[in-house]
Amino acid sequence: MAYLIEKITEIDESIFRGLFNDSIDKINAGTFLFKEAKTDEEKYQFFKQQLDKQLSDSDGFTIQIKKDNVIVGIASGRVRDKVFNVTITFFGKDASGSRAYLYDTDWITAMKNFHLTMSSVYTSQQYTHTKDSSSKLHYESMMTVANNDAAFNHTQGSDVEENTFYVKTSISDIT
């Protein structure tokens, strides 16, 4: 499996729609909480508007993840004071219809290697998760793999409660 992670400044709407469609069940299960009820299309428009803003703003930063030349994910947010604050992530299915790559050490290695190339842009990453959501559980399992593998060196911050529903976590000193 070959992974390619790269910074992007635009995304084809059909690609984003596919990532969103692959993620809507997770969104509806609570990976993102809305203040008021929204239809799936309203949720799509909300995320698309946020992503477009991050793609066009001077401090916006978006990466796409490819597995075997298929775009399987994006992570987007803002970089301020050398901190990449990730606020939107979507992970779709690969060419075989699976998300198992999310637990693949080669994927984690590719992400680490990309982040190392960005050290002049950011040196720390922050992720905001809904408490007890599948995205938070995935993050924790990914960090467990990295923490137990000598190939990964980093500092993992403790969870910081943002409010009743969200926690923020951080990673820095990746080498």
Secondary structure as UniProt FT lines:
FT   STRAND          3..8
FT   HELIX           13..26
FT   HELIX           27..31
FT   HELIX           40..56
FT   TURN            58..59
FT   STRAND          60..67
FT   TURN            68..69
FT   STRAND          70..80
FT   TURN            81..82
FT   STRAND          83..91
FT   TURN            95..96
FT   HELIX           100..103
FT   HELIX           105..117
FT   TURN            118..121
FT   STRAND          124..130
FT   TURN            131..132
FT   HELIX           134..147
FT   TURN            150..151
FT   STRAND          155..156
FT   STRAND          160..161
FT   STRAND          166..172
//
